[in-house]
Amino acid sequence: MQPGSLNLITDVDGLLVGNARDDALRSGTTVLLADRPLTCGVSVMGGAPGTRETELLAPDKTVQGIDALVLSGGSAFGLAACDGVSEGLRRLGRGFPVGPVRVPIVPGAIVFDLLNGGDKEWDQNPYPALGRRALEAASARFALGSEGGGTGALTHRWKGGLGSASAVLDCGVTVGALVVVNALGSVTAPGGRQFWAAPWEMEQEFGGLGLAGPFDAAHEPPMTKQLGEATTIAIVATDAALDKAALTRMATAAQDGMARAIVPSHTPYDGDLVFAVSTGARPLPDPVLTPFQLGHAAASVLARAIARGVHAAIPRPGDLQPCWSRK
């Protein structure tokens, strides 16, 4: 297993990602889409999620494809970013056909970034416009760190951010991850800058510091956020042909990546969620072995993406937390 050429989720051929941010608001939106509908599943393990249209992703629900996914700041207000993306897709003729009407299917998830020092006294909800801008910016190459949905993200100790990573399995299947890291927990080990995700690091992609224990098994970082103020939301993607049930399982397995990279994770105060999507471009090399490999790969790639998001964060005026890269 090795990183893809970009080490981004867009190494899964056909995927595009767009970011939009508002520096005064200290928030933003990230959109993932492809040139055709994507099969999608979801796993929610945090205690305080904020979502849109996740119920229709269950394997027994009618809709079999989605047109885009949204990861946004803004708490409940940020779910309106999906409206901007949906309207933009409608104008492009995308969506689920219902007679002469096209209805874009745009599930989304949000993080809480309302207490990060940004100007939240808006007259009109800014997130539909951010969603539309993110859609228009969609590309195979995109910035990490303090961008898109990770613009105003915070963690236990460091400024959070938008992360991504990829891996190509020996069988040729590609797996990628995209994540907004706004966790209650810590992404680094106690007393230092070593990322918990270091055992899965590739090519010194987030500093190459390794992880040297032992660590106090009883250590838990103190709470620095309250109920509903924290969340890590992510997308894992593959070109392997998987149905909704298999993608739901892949999303569930990918949650292990959060546990590897954030301590603690999946708390009652986080809204931790993972979407999983497939372009369906590549038949499964082995119907038994490949899904097993995909679960492990998704968890490993997500752990790396989480560390990369924090590693890439940059300072901006008014920051409430230091950036890992400038400490």
C-alpha positions, 0 to 999 in steps of 0.5 A: 500500500502506498499513497496516490499521486496527489495523496488526496481523496481525489486520487480516486479517479472521478472525484472532485473537491471544492472549498469555500471559506469566509475569514471574517466568519471564520468558517467555511464549507467543503463539497465532494462530487463526481461526474455521475451519482455515487453510491454512499453509506454512512456510520454515525458514532458520536453522541452529538451529530448534525446531519442532513439526508443521512437516513436515505443512505441506509441499505434498505432505502430507495435512493441508490445514488447521491450527487454530492456530499457536504462537510461544513462549519456553522453548526445547524446553520451550516446544513444550509450549505447543502441548499446552495450545492443542491441549487447549483447542481439543479442548474447543471441538470443533476439530480434524481429524476422525478418526471420532468424534475431533477432533485439533487441528493446532497447529504451533509454533516456539520461541525460546531465552530460558532465560538471560535472568535468569528463574526457570527452576527449575520443578517442572512445565513451565509452558508448557502452561498458558501456551498455554491462557491465550494461547488463552483471551485471543485477540482482534483487539487485542493488545499488542506488545513485552514480551508473549507469546512476546516476553516474555523476548526479547533481541537483539544490543543491545536488548531484543527483543519481539513485533511485528506490522504489516499492509498493504492492497495496492492490489488490496484484499488484506491482508497481516499479520505477527506475530514474536518477535524474539530475534535474534543479529543487530542490528536497528539500524545501527552506533552509533545507534538507526536501525532497519535496517527504516526504508526500509519504515517507515509513518507513523513506526510505530517512531520515524521516524528513517530510515536514513542511511548509508553503513555499513561493508560489512565491519561485522558485530556480534560474537556475543553469543549461542551456538549455539541461543540466538537465533531470530526466528520469525514468521507472515505472513498474508493473506486471499488464497486461496492453497494450501500450495505458494503459501504456502510460496513466500510464507513463503520470500519473507517471509524477505527481511524478516528480512534487511532488518531484522536484520544478520546474519540466518539464521545457523547460531546462529539458528532463523529460521522463517516460517509463512504462512497464508491465510484464503482469504476473497478470490479472487486478483485476478490469479493471475499478478501477485498472488502476486508482489505478496504476496511483496514485501508479506510481506517488507516487513510482516515487516521492519516488524513486527520493528522494531515489536517492539523499539520497543515493548519496555518495561523490567522489573526484572532486564532484561539489556538496555536497551529501545530506547524508554528509551535 
